[in-house]
Amino acid sequence: MPLLTAGLQEILVLTGTSHTTLRSQRRRGTAVAAFGTSEPLLDTRWLLIDGLAMLIRDDLARSGMSMQGATMMTRAFWPEWTMALAHIEHRDEPWLFTTAELSDGKWWCASGLAKQLPEFIEGMPLEKVPRRLFNVNIPQIMLDMEARAEKIGLDLSRGSFSLRPDHELVVSWMEEFRQWRRKSQEHFDPLHMKEPRPPSAKQRKAIEAITCDALR
């Protein structure tokens, strides 16, 4: 299915965001979008996954993470939450996007089946056990966006938020980003990370070619 797009006004409604808030986020450096960016990938339309990135940041902030930290987590670990979204949307699998502050002050982030999280934490060395754990409820975020879309006449059945988890484009893009993330800093700190390399023109065109407007 194609990736759904909408205009700015529709995205603001879908995310419960005002123009004033968005302008403030851009000034403060806390704006987020899909694929690790701070601005929408497309020139004239927003992907619905851009809006989902905004709500993931907001969910982390409501859970107690600083807005700056939530922003950087959303951008630095977009492959993880995008993969969770893809498994939820296309395979109906109960995946989580989880981030944690470890006991040594470092941050950890991953996505996977919900049932695997307790076992994973139980197997951690005591010095690595998280001090704080943040789980993002992606299915609830999607349900909220779908309910708002219905009210303003958007047809989300025409496409999807994400590409399938095995889609060649997204798999290669995620791996490219992870390689950059590994090389950018020996001890990667998402709260003080370097600015990610922007998507290439080829990547932008590839995404644009598989989009569909959600307006009826």
VEXTOR-382093 format. One line per 8 residues: number of its first residue (from 0); their letters; for each residue x, y, z of N, C-alpha, C. Coordinates in Angstrom, 1 decimal, always signed. Example, Ala and Ser with C-alpha at 12.3 -4.5 7.8 and 13.67 -1.06 7.14 Angstrom:
<sites>
0 = AS = +13.2,-5.7,+7.8,+12.3,-4.5,+7.8,+13.2,-3.3,+7.8  +12.8,-2.2,+7.1,+13.7,-1.1,+7.1,+12.9,+0.0,+7.9 .
</sites>
This chain:
<sites>
0 = MPLLTAGL = +0.8,-1.2,+0.0,+0.0,+0.0,+0.0,+0.9,+1.3,+0.0  +0.4,+2.3,-0.6,+1.2,+3.6,-0.7,+1.2,+4.2,+0.7  +2.2,+5.1,+0.9,+2.3,+5.9,+2.1,+1.3,+7.1,+2.0  +0.6,+7.3,+3.1,-0.4,+8.3,+3.2,+0.2,+9.7,+3.4  -0.3,+10.7,+2.7,+0.1,+12.1,+2.9,-1.1,+12.9,+3.2  -0.8,+14.1,+3.7,-1.9,+15.1,+4.0,-1.2,+16.5,+4.0  -2.0,+17.5,+4.0,-1.5,+18.9,+4.1,-1.2,+19.2,+5.5  -0.5,+20.4,+5.7,-0.1,+20.8,+7.0,-1.3,+20.9,+8.0 .
8 = QEILVLTG = -2.4,+21.6,+7.5,-3.5,+21.8,+8.4,-4.1,+20.4,+8.9  -4.1,+19.4,+8.0,-4.6,+18.1,+8.4,-3.7,+17.5,+9.4  -2.4,+17.6,+9.2,-1.4,+17.0,+10.1,-1.6,+17.6,+11.5  -1.8,+19.0,+11.6,-1.9,+19.6,+12.8,-3.2,+19.1,+13.6  -4.2,+18.9,+12.8,-5.5,+18.3,+13.5,-5.2,+16.9,+13.9  -4.5,+16.1,+13.1,-4.3,+14.7,+13.5,-3.4,+14.6,+14.7  -2.6,+15.5,+14.9,-1.6,+15.5,+16.1,-2.1,+16.4,+17.2  -3.1,+17.1,+17.1,-3.6,+18.0,+18.1,-2.6,+19.1,+18.4 .
16 = TSHTTLRS = -1.9,+19.6,+17.3,-0.9,+20.6,+17.4,-1.4,+21.9,+16.8  -1.1,+23.0,+17.4,-1.5,+24.3,+16.8,-0.3,+24.9,+16.0  -0.6,+25.8,+15.1,+0.4,+26.5,+14.3,+1.4,+27.2,+15.2  +1.0,+27.8,+16.3,+1.8,+28.5,+17.3,+2.8,+27.5,+17.9  +2.3,+26.3,+18.3,+3.2,+25.3,+18.9,+4.2,+24.8,+17.9  +3.8,+24.6,+16.7,+4.8,+24.1,+15.7,+5.9,+25.1,+15.4  +5.5,+26.4,+15.3,+6.5,+27.4,+15.1,+7.4,+27.5,+16.3  +6.9,+27.3,+17.5,+7.8,+27.3,+18.7,+8.7,+26.2,+18.7 .
24 = QRRRGTAV = +8.2,+25.0,+18.3,+9.1,+23.8,+18.3,+10.2,+24.0,+17.3  +9.9,+24.6,+16.1,+11.0,+24.8,+15.1,+12.0,+25.8,+15.7  +11.6,+26.8,+16.4,+12.5,+27.8,+16.9,+13.4,+27.2,+18.0  +12.8,+26.3,+18.8,+13.5,+25.7,+19.9,+14.3,+24.5,+19.5  +14.2,+24.0,+18.3,+14.9,+22.8,+17.8,+14.3,+21.5,+18.3  +13.0,+21.5,+18.6,+12.4,+20.3,+19.1,+11.4,+19.8,+18.0  +11.4,+20.3,+16.8,+10.6,+19.7,+15.8,+11.1,+18.4,+15.3  +10.2,+17.5,+15.0,+10.6,+16.2,+14.5,+9.7,+15.8,+13.3 .
32 = AAFGTSEP = +10.2,+14.9,+12.5,+9.4,+14.3,+11.4,+10.0,+12.9,+11.2  +9.5,+12.2,+10.2,+9.9,+10.8,+9.9,+11.4,+10.8,+9.4  +12.0,+9.6,+9.5,+13.3,+9.3,+9.0,+14.4,+10.1,+9.7  +14.2,+10.5,+10.9,+15.3,+11.2,+11.7,+15.4,+12.7,+11.3  +14.5,+13.2,+10.6,+14.6,+14.6,+10.2,+13.8,+15.5,+11.2  +14.0,+16.8,+11.0,+13.3,+17.8,+11.8,+12.2,+18.5,+10.9  +12.2,+18.3,+9.6,+11.2,+18.8,+8.7,+10.7,+17.7,+7.8  +9.5,+17.9,+7.3,+8.9,+16.8,+6.4,+9.8,+16.5,+5.2 .
40 = LLDTRWLL = +9.8,+15.3,+4.8,+10.7,+14.9,+3.7,+10.2,+15.4,+2.4  +8.9,+15.5,+2.2,+8.4,+16.0,+0.9,+8.2,+17.5,+0.9  +8.3,+18.2,-0.2,+8.3,+19.6,-0.3,+6.9,+20.2,-0.1  +5.9,+19.6,-0.6,+4.5,+20.2,-0.5,+3.5,+19.4,+0.3  +3.8,+18.2,+0.7,+2.9,+17.4,+1.5,+3.6,+16.9,+2.8  +2.8,+16.5,+3.7,+3.4,+15.8,+4.9,+3.0,+14.3,+4.8  +3.9,+13.4,+5.2,+3.6,+12.0,+5.4,+2.9,+11.9,+6.7  +1.9,+11.0,+6.8,+1.3,+10.8,+8.1,+2.2,+10.2,+9.1 .
48 = IDGLAMLI = +3.3,+9.6,+8.7,+4.3,+9.1,+9.6,+5.1,+10.3,+10.2  +5.1,+11.4,+9.5,+5.7,+12.6,+10.1,+4.9,+13.0,+11.4  +3.5,+12.9,+11.2,+2.7,+13.2,+12.4,+2.9,+12.2,+13.5  +3.1,+11.0,+13.1,+3.3,+9.9,+14.1,+4.6,+10.2,+14.9  +5.6,+10.6,+14.2,+6.9,+11.0,+14.9,+6.6,+12.1,+15.9  +5.8,+13.1,+15.6,+5.5,+14.2,+16.5,+4.8,+13.6,+17.8  +3.9,+12.7,+17.6,+3.2,+12.1,+18.7,+4.1,+11.2,+19.6  +5.0,+10.5,+18.9,+6.0,+9.7,+19.7,+6.8,+10.6,+20.6 .
56 = RDDLARSG = +7.3,+11.7,+20.0,+8.1,+12.7,+20.9,+7.2,+13.1,+22.0  +6.0,+13.5,+21.7,+5.1,+14.0,+22.8,+4.8,+13.0,+23.8  +4.7,+11.7,+23.4,+4.4,+10.6,+24.4,+5.6,+10.5,+25.3  +6.8,+10.5,+24.8,+8.0,+10.4,+25.6,+8.1,+11.6,+26.6  +7.7,+12.8,+26.1,+7.8,+13.9,+27.0,+6.7,+13.8,+28.1  +5.6,+13.4,+27.8,+4.5,+13.2,+28.8,+4.9,+12.2,+29.9  +5.7,+11.2,+29.4,+6.2,+10.2,+30.4,+7.3,+10.6,+31.3  +7.8,+11.8,+31.1,+8.8,+12.4,+32.1,+10.1,+12.7,+31.4 .
64 = MSMQGATM = +10.3,+12.4,+30.2,+11.5,+12.7,+29.5,+11.5,+14.2,+29.1  +12.6,+14.9,+29.2,+12.7,+16.3,+28.7,+12.3,+16.4,+27.3  +11.7,+17.5,+26.9,+11.3,+17.7,+25.5,+12.5,+17.5,+24.5  +13.7,+18.1,+24.9,+14.9,+18.0,+24.1,+15.3,+16.5,+24.0  +15.2,+15.8,+25.1,+15.6,+14.4,+25.1,+14.6,+13.6,+24.3  +13.3,+13.9,+24.4,+12.3,+13.2,+23.6,+12.5,+13.4,+22.1  +12.9,+14.7,+21.8,+13.1,+15.0,+20.4,+14.3,+14.2,+19.8  +15.4,+14.2,+20.5,+16.6,+13.5,+20.0,+16.4,+12.0,+20.0 .
72 = MTRAFWPE = +15.6,+11.4,+21.0,+15.3,+10.0,+20.9,+14.5,+9.6,+19.7  +13.5,+10.5,+19.4,+12.6,+10.2,+18.3,+13.4,+10.3,+17.0  +14.4,+11.2,+16.9,+15.1,+11.3,+15.6,+16.3,+10.3,+15.6  +17.0,+10.1,+16.7,+18.1,+9.2,+16.7,+17.7,+7.7,+16.5  +16.6,+7.4,+16.9,+16.1,+6.0,+16.9,+14.9,+5.8,+16.0  +14.8,+6.5,+14.9,+13.7,+6.4,+14.0,+13.7,+5.0,+13.4  +14.8,+4.3,+13.1,+14.7,+2.9,+12.6,+13.9,+2.0,+13.5  +14.2,+2.2,+14.8,+13.6,+1.3,+15.8,+12.1,+1.5,+15.9 .
80 = WTMALAHI = +11.6,+2.7,+16.0,+10.2,+2.9,+16.2,+9.5,+2.7,+14.8  +10.1,+3.0,+13.7,+9.5,+2.7,+12.4,+9.3,+1.3,+12.2  +10.3,+0.5,+12.6,+10.2,-1.0,+12.5,+9.0,-1.5,+13.3  +8.9,-1.0,+14.6,+7.8,-1.4,+15.4,+6.5,-1.0,+14.8  +6.4,+0.1,+14.2,+5.2,+0.6,+13.5,+4.8,-0.4,+12.4  +5.8,-0.7,+11.6,+5.6,-1.6,+10.4,+5.1,-3.0,+10.8  +5.6,-3.5,+11.9,+5.2,-4.8,+12.4,+3.8,-4.7,+12.9  +3.4,-3.7,+13.6,+2.1,-3.5,+14.1,+1.1,-3.3,+13.0 .
88 = EHRDEPWL = +1.4,-2.5,+12.0,+0.5,-2.1,+11.0,+0.3,-3.2,+9.9  +1.4,-3.8,+9.5,+1.3,-4.8,+8.4,+1.3,-6.2,+8.8  +1.7,-6.5,+10.0,+1.7,-8.0,+10.5,+0.9,-8.2,+11.7  +0.3,-7.1,+12.2,-0.6,-7.2,+13.4,+0.1,-7.9,+14.6  +1.4,-7.5,+14.7,+2.2,-8.1,+15.8,+2.4,-7.1,+16.9  +2.3,-7.5,+18.2,+2.4,-6.6,+19.3,+3.8,-6.1,+19.6  +4.3,-5.2,+18.8,+5.7,-4.7,+19.0,+5.7,-3.5,+19.9  +6.8,-3.3,+20.7,+7.0,-2.1,+21.5,+8.2,-1.3,+21.0 .
96 = FTTAELSD = +8.1,+0.0,+21.2,+9.3,+0.9,+21.0,+9.6,+1.3,+22.4  +10.8,+0.9,+22.9,+11.2,+1.2,+24.3,+12.5,+1.9,+24.3  +12.6,+2.8,+25.2,+13.9,+3.5,+25.5,+14.1,+3.6,+27.0  +15.4,+3.6,+27.4,+15.6,+3.5,+28.8,+16.9,+4.2,+29.1  +16.9,+4.8,+30.3,+18.2,+5.4,+30.9,+18.8,+4.3,+31.8  +20.0,+3.9,+31.4,+20.6,+2.8,+32.2,+21.3,+3.3,+33.4  +21.6,+2.4,+34.3,+22.2,+2.8,+35.6,+23.5,+3.6,+35.5  +24.2,+3.4,+34.4,+25.5,+4.1,+34.2,+25.3,+5.5,+33.5 .
104 = GKWWCASG = +24.1,+5.9,+33.3,+23.8,+7.2,+32.7,+23.7,+7.2,+31.2  +24.0,+6.0,+30.6,+23.8,+5.9,+29.2,+22.4,+5.6,+28.8  +22.1,+5.7,+27.5,+20.7,+5.5,+27.0,+20.7,+4.3,+26.1  +19.6,+3.5,+26.2,+19.4,+2.3,+25.4,+18.0,+2.4,+24.7  +17.9,+1.9,+23.5,+16.7,+2.0,+22.8,+16.6,+0.7,+21.9  +15.4,+0.2,+21.8,+15.1,-1.0,+21.0,+13.7,-1.1,+20.7  +13.4,-2.0,+19.7,+12.0,-2.4,+19.4,+11.9,-3.9,+19.3  +10.8,-4.4,+19.6,+10.6,-5.9,+19.5,+9.3,-6.3,+20.0 .
112 = LAKQLPEF = +9.0,-7.6,+20.0,+7.8,-8.1,+20.5,+7.7,-7.8,+22.0  +6.5,-7.4,+22.4,+6.2,-7.0,+23.8,+6.6,-8.1,+24.8  +6.4,-9.3,+24.5,+6.6,-10.4,+25.4,+8.1,-10.6,+25.7  +9.0,-10.1,+24.8,+10.4,-10.3,+25.0,+11.0,-9.3,+25.9  +10.4,-8.2,+26.2,+11.0,-7.1,+27.0,+11.3,-7.6,+28.5  +10.3,-8.2,+29.2,+10.7,-8.6,+30.6,+11.8,-9.6,+30.6  +11.9,-10.5,+29.6,+13.0,-11.5,+29.6,+14.3,-10.8,+29.3  +14.3,-9.8,+28.4,+15.5,-9.1,+28.1,+16.0,-8.3,+29.3 .
120 = IEGMPLEK = +15.2,-7.6,+30.0,+15.6,-6.9,+31.2,+16.1,-7.8,+32.3  +15.4,-8.9,+32.5,+15.8,-9.9,+33.5,+17.2,-10.5,+33.2  +17.6,-10.6,+32.0,+18.9,-11.1,+31.6,+20.0,-10.1,+31.7  +19.7,-8.8,+32.0,+20.7,-7.8,+32.0,+21.6,-7.9,+33.3  +22.9,-7.6,+33.2,+23.7,-7.4,+34.4,+23.1,-6.4,+35.3  +23.2,-6.5,+36.6,+22.6,-5.5,+37.5,+23.1,-4.1,+37.2  +24.3,-3.9,+36.8,+24.8,-2.6,+36.6,+24.2,-2.0,+35.3  +23.5,-2.8,+34.5,+22.9,-2.3,+33.3,+21.4,-2.2,+33.4 .
128 = VPRRLFNV = +20.8,-2.6,+34.5,+19.4,-2.5,+34.6,+18.9,-1.0,+34.5  +17.9,-0.8,+33.7,+17.4,+0.6,+33.5,+17.0,+1.3,+34.8  +17.4,+2.6,+34.9,+16.9,+3.4,+36.0,+15.5,+3.9,+35.7  +15.3,+4.2,+34.4,+13.9,+4.6,+33.9,+13.6,+4.0,+32.6  +12.4,+3.5,+32.4,+12.0,+2.8,+31.2,+10.8,+3.5,+30.6  +10.9,+3.8,+29.3,+9.8,+4.5,+28.6,+9.3,+3.6,+27.4  +8.0,+3.3,+27.5,+7.4,+2.5,+26.4,+6.4,+3.4,+25.7  +6.5,+3.4,+24.4,+5.6,+4.3,+23.6,+4.5,+3.4,+23.0 .
136 = NIPQIMLD = +3.2,+3.8,+23.3,+2.1,+3.0,+22.9,+1.7,+3.4,+21.4  +2.4,+2.8,+20.5,+2.2,+3.2,+19.1,+0.8,+2.8,+18.6  +0.2,+1.6,+19.0,-1.2,+1.3,+18.5,-2.2,+2.4,+19.0  -2.0,+2.9,+20.2,-2.9,+3.9,+20.7,-2.8,+5.2,+19.9  -1.5,+5.6,+19.6,-1.3,+6.8,+18.8,-2.0,+6.7,+17.4  -1.9,+5.5,+16.8,-2.5,+5.3,+15.5,-4.0,+5.4,+15.7  -4.6,+4.8,+16.7,-6.0,+4.9,+16.9,-6.5,+6.3,+17.1  -5.7,+7.1,+17.9,-6.1,+8.5,+18.1,-6.1,+9.3,+16.7 .
144 = MEARAEKI = -5.0,+9.0,+15.9,-4.9,+9.7,+14.6,-6.1,+9.3,+13.7  -6.4,+8.0,+13.7,-7.5,+7.5,+12.9,-8.9,+8.1,+13.3  -9.1,+8.3,+14.6,-10.3,+8.9,+15.1,-10.4,+10.3,+14.6  -9.3,+11.1,+14.7,-9.3,+12.5,+14.3,-9.5,+12.6,+12.8  -8.9,+11.6,+12.0,-9.0,+11.6,+10.6,-10.4,+11.4,+10.2  -11.2,+10.6,+10.8,-12.6,+10.3,+10.5,-13.4,+11.6,+10.7  -13.1,+12.4,+11.7,-13.8,+13.6,+11.9,-13.6,+14.7,+10.9  -12.4,+14.7,+10.2,-12.2,+15.7,+9.2,-12.2,+15.2,+7.8 .
152 = GLDLSRGS = -12.7,+13.9,+7.6,-12.9,+13.4,+6.3,-11.7,+12.8,+5.6  -10.7,+12.4,+6.3,-9.6,+11.8,+5.7,-9.8,+10.3,+5.6  -9.4,+9.7,+4.5,-9.6,+8.2,+4.2,-8.3,+7.5,+4.4  -8.1,+7.0,+5.6,-6.8,+6.3,+5.8,-6.7,+4.9,+5.3  -7.9,+4.4,+4.8,-7.9,+3.1,+4.2,-7.2,+3.1,+2.8  -6.9,+4.2,+2.3,-6.3,+4.3,+0.9,-4.8,+4.0,+0.9  -4.2,+3.9,+2.1,-2.8,+3.7,+2.2,-2.4,+3.3,+3.6  -1.1,+3.5,+3.9,-0.6,+3.1,+5.2,+0.3,+4.2,+5.8 .
160 = FSLRPDHE = +0.6,+4.1,+7.1,+1.5,+5.0,+7.8,+2.9,+4.6,+7.4  +3.2,+3.3,+7.2,+4.6,+2.9,+7.0,+4.7,+1.9,+5.9  +5.9,+1.6,+5.4,+6.1,+0.5,+4.5,+6.2,-0.8,+5.2  +6.1,-1.9,+4.5,+6.2,-3.2,+5.1,+7.6,-3.3,+5.8  +7.7,-4.1,+6.8,+9.0,-4.2,+7.5,+10.1,-4.8,+6.6  +9.7,-5.6,+5.6,+10.7,-6.2,+4.7,+10.9,-5.4,+3.4  +10.3,-4.2,+3.3,+10.4,-3.4,+2.1,+11.9,-3.0,+1.8  +12.4,-3.3,+0.7,+13.8,-3.1,+0.4,+14.3,-1.7,+0.6 .
168 = LVVSWMEE = +13.4,-0.7,+0.3,+13.8,+0.7,+0.5,+14.0,+1.0,+2.0  +13.1,+0.7,+2.8,+13.2,+1.0,+4.2,+14.3,+0.2,+4.9  +14.5,-1.1,+4.5,+15.5,-1.9,+5.2,+16.9,-1.3,+4.9  +17.1,-0.9,+3.6,+18.4,-0.4,+3.2,+18.7,+1.0,+3.9  +17.6,+1.8,+3.9,+17.7,+3.1,+4.5,+18.0,+3.0,+6.0  +17.3,+2.1,+6.7,+17.6,+1.9,+8.1,+19.0,+1.5,+8.4  +19.5,+0.6,+7.6,+20.9,+0.1,+7.8,+21.9,+1.2,+7.5  +21.6,+2.0,+6.5,+22.5,+3.1,+6.2,+22.6,+4.1,+7.4 .
176 = FRQWRRKS = +21.4,+4.4,+8.0,+21.3,+5.3,+9.1,+22.0,+4.7,+10.3  +21.8,+3.4,+10.6,+22.5,+2.8,+11.7,+24.0,+2.8,+11.6  +24.5,+2.6,+10.4,+25.9,+2.7,+10.2,+26.4,+4.1,+10.5  +25.7,+5.1,+10.0,+26.1,+6.5,+10.3,+26.1,+6.7,+11.8  +25.1,+6.1,+12.5,+24.9,+6.3,+14.0,+26.1,+5.7,+14.7  +26.5,+4.5,+14.2,+27.6,+3.8,+14.9,+28.9,+4.6,+14.7  +29.1,+5.2,+13.5,+30.4,+5.8,+13.2,+30.4,+7.3,+13.7  +29.3,+7.9,+13.9,+29.3,+9.3,+14.3,+29.9,+9.5,+15.6 .
184 = QEHFDPLH = +29.7,+8.6,+16.5,+30.3,+8.8,+17.9,+30.6,+7.4,+18.4  +31.8,+7.3,+19.0,+32.2,+6.0,+19.6,+31.2,+5.5,+20.6  +30.8,+6.4,+21.5,+29.8,+6.1,+22.5,+28.6,+7.0,+22.2  +27.7,+6.5,+21.4,+26.6,+7.3,+20.9,+25.7,+7.8,+22.0  +25.6,+9.1,+22.0,+24.7,+9.8,+23.0,+23.6,+10.5,+22.3  +22.4,+9.9,+22.3,+21.3,+10.5,+21.5,+20.9,+11.9,+22.0  +21.2,+12.2,+23.3,+20.8,+13.5,+23.8,+21.8,+14.6,+23.3  +22.9,+14.3,+22.8,+23.9,+15.2,+22.3,+24.4,+14.8,+20.9 .
192 = MKEPRPPS = +23.6,+14.2,+20.1,+24.1,+13.6,+18.9,+24.3,+14.7,+17.8  +25.2,+14.3,+16.9,+25.4,+15.2,+15.7,+24.2,+15.2,+14.8  +24.0,+16.2,+14.0,+22.9,+16.3,+13.1,+23.0,+15.2,+12.1  +21.9,+14.4,+11.9,+22.0,+13.3,+10.9,+22.1,+13.8,+9.5  +22.7,+13.0,+8.7,+22.8,+13.4,+7.3,+21.4,+13.4,+6.7  +21.1,+14.5,+5.9,+19.7,+14.5,+5.4,+19.5,+13.5,+4.3  +18.3,+13.1,+4.1,+18.0,+12.1,+3.0,+18.5,+12.5,+1.7  +18.9,+11.6,+0.9,+19.4,+12.0,-0.5,+18.2,+12.3,-1.4 .
200 = AKQRKAIE = +18.6,+12.9,-2.5,+17.5,+13.2,-3.5,+16.9,+11.9,-4.0  +17.7,+10.9,-4.1,+17.2,+9.6,-4.6,+16.2,+9.0,-3.6  +16.5,+9.1,-2.3,+15.6,+8.6,-1.3,+14.3,+9.4,-1.2  +14.4,+10.7,-1.4,+13.2,+11.5,-1.4,+12.3,+11.1,-2.5  +12.9,+11.0,-3.7,+12.1,+10.6,-4.9,+11.5,+9.3,-4.7  +12.2,+8.3,-4.1,+11.7,+7.0,-4.0,+10.4,+7.0,-3.0  +10.5,+7.8,-2.0,+9.4,+7.9,-1.1,+8.2,+8.6,-1.8  +8.5,+9.7,-2.5,+7.4,+10.5,-3.1,+6.7,+9.6,-4.1 .
208 = AITCDALR = +7.4,+8.7,-4.8,+6.8,+7.8,-5.8,+5.8,+6.8,-5.3  +5.8,+6.6,-4.0,+4.9,+5.6,-3.4,+4.0,+6.2,-2.3  +3.5,+7.5,-2.6,+2.6,+8.1,-1.7,+1.2,+8.3,-2.3  +0.3,+8.5,-1.4,-1.1,+8.6,-1.8,-1.8,+9.6,-0.8  -2.5,+10.6,-1.4,-3.1,+11.6,-0.5,-4.3,+11.0,+0.2  -4.4,+11.4,+1.5,-5.5,+10.8,+2.4,-6.8,+11.6,+2.2  -6.8,+12.7,+1.5,-8.0,+13.5,+1.3,-9.0,+12.7,+0.4  -10.2,+12.6,+0.8,-11.2,+11.9,-0.1,-11.5,+12.7,-1.3 .
</sites>
